[in-house]
Amino acid sequence: MENRTESAEARELRVLLAAVLEAIGIPYPATVGDGEAYGRILEERVMDARIALEGVLRRGDDPGWSAEYLRIRLAGNPAVGYRAAGGAEQLPDDVRAIAEESIRELMTADDPLAAAREFVRVFEGEIAGGEGR
C-alpha cells in the first residue's frame, strides 16, 4: 500500500461528502405510519445537500464552507418526529424544543457559522463539566 498525503482540497471534499452522508443517512422509519414524517424530513435534507453540492460543482463554492453550512442546515432539520427502525432514539419533546430554539437563534444570527462554532464550544464545555459558559 502506498503512503500518500491527502491535499487540503481533498480533505475538504471528504468533509463535504461526510456532511452529505449525514444528510441522507437518517434512520429508516419503524413503521409505514412513520414513513410520512421520514419522507418529509429526508426530502428537505436531500434538498439542502443538493444545494451544497451544486454550489461546489457549478459555482465553485469552497467545499469546507459548504460542508459547514450544510451541517448548520441539517441541525435546523433534525431527524426527529418519527419512530426509527432498529430502536434509534428520538429526542424527548422538551429536549427537542430547546434544540429547536437554539437552532432558530443560530439561523438568525448575523454570522451563523461563528454562532454555530460558539454553540458547539459551549455545548462541549457543558458536557465536559459545565465550564463552557
C-alpha positions in Angstrom: 0.0 0.0 0.0 1.4 3.4 -1.0 1.7 6.2 1.5 0.2 9.3 0.1 -0.6 12.7 1.6 -4.1 14.0 1.2 -4.3 17.5 -0.1 -6.3 20.2 1.8 -8.7 20.3 -1.1 -9.3 16.5 -0.9 -9.8 16.8 2.8 -12.4 19.5 2.3 -14.2 17.4 -0.3 -14.2 14.4 2.1 -15.7 16.6 4.8 -18.4 17.7 2.4 -19.1 14.1 1.4 -19.4 13.2 5.1 -21.9 16.0 5.6 -24.0 14.8 2.6 -24.0 11.3 4.0 -25.1 12.7 7.3 -28.0 14.5 5.5 -29.2 11.4 3.7 -28.2 8.7 6.2 -31.0 9.2 8.7 -32.6 6.1 10.3 -35.3 4.3 8.3 -38.9 4.6 9.7 -40.0 1.8 12.1 -43.5 1.5 10.5 -45.4 2.5 7.4 -47.1 5.2 9.6 -43.8 6.8 10.4 -42.9 6.9 6.7 -44.7 10.2 6.0 -42.6 12.2 8.6 -39.5 10.3 7.5 -40.1 11.2 3.8 -40.7 14.9 4.6 -37.6 15.2 6.7 -35.4 13.3 4.2 -36.7 15.4 1.3 -35.7 18.6 3.0 -32.3 17.2 3.9 -31.7 16.0 0.4 -32.6 19.4 -1.0 -30.0 21.0 1.4 -27.4 18.5 0.4 -28.1 19.1 -3.3 -27.8 22.8 -2.9 -24.4 22.4 -1.2 -23.1 20.0 -3.9 -24.4 22.2 -6.7 -22.7 25.2 -5.1 -19.4 23.4 -5.1 -19.7 21.8 -8.6 -21.4 24.6 -10.5 -20.4 27.8 -8.8 -17.0 26.8 -7.4 -18.0 27.4 -3.7 -15.5 26.3 -1.1 -16.2 22.7 -0.1 -15.2 23.2 3.5 -17.6 26.2 3.9 -20.3 24.3 2.1 -20.0 21.4 4.4 -20.1 23.6 7.5 -23.2 25.4 6.2 -24.9 22.1 5.3 -24.4 20.9 8.8 -26.0 24.0 10.2 -28.9 23.5 7.8 -29.2 19.9 9.0 -29.2 21.0 12.6 -32.3 23.0 11.7 -34.0 19.9 10.3 -33.2 17.1 12.8 -34.3 13.6 12.1 -36.9 13.6 14.8 -40.7 13.3 14.9 -41.0 9.6 13.8 -40.1 6.3 15.3 -36.9 4.9 13.7 -36.2 1.3 12.9 -33.7 -0.5 15.0 -34.6 1.3 18.1 -32.9 4.6 17.3 -33.9 7.1 20.0 -35.7 10.2 19.2 -35.4 13.4 21.3 -38.0 13.9 24.0 -40.3 16.9 23.3 -38.7 19.2 26.0 -35.1 18.5 24.7 -36.3 18.9 21.1 -37.9 22.3 22.0 -34.6 23.6 23.5 -32.7 22.3 20.5 -35.1 23.9 18.0 -34.9 27.3 19.9 -31.1 27.1 19.8 -31.2 26.3 16.1 -33.5 29.3 15.4 -31.0 31.5 17.2 -28.2 30.2 15.1 -30.1 30.6 11.8 -31.0 34.2 12.5 -27.5 35.3 13.8 -25.6 37.9 11.7 -22.8 35.3 11.3 -24.4 31.8 11.5 -21.1 30.0 11.2 -19.5 31.9 14.1 -22.6 31.4 16.1 -22.5 27.7 15.4 -18.9 27.5 16.5 -19.7 29.3 19.7 -22.7 27.0 20.3 -20.6 23.9 19.9 -17.9 25.3 22.2 -20.4 26.0 24.9 -22.1 22.6 24.4 -18.8 20.8 24.6 -17.9 22.7 27.7 -21.1 21.8 29.4 -20.6 18.1 28.6 -17.0 18.4 30.0 -18.2 19.8 33.3 -20.1 23.0 32.8 -17.1 25.1 32.0 -18.4 26.3 28.6 -20.3 29.4 29.6 
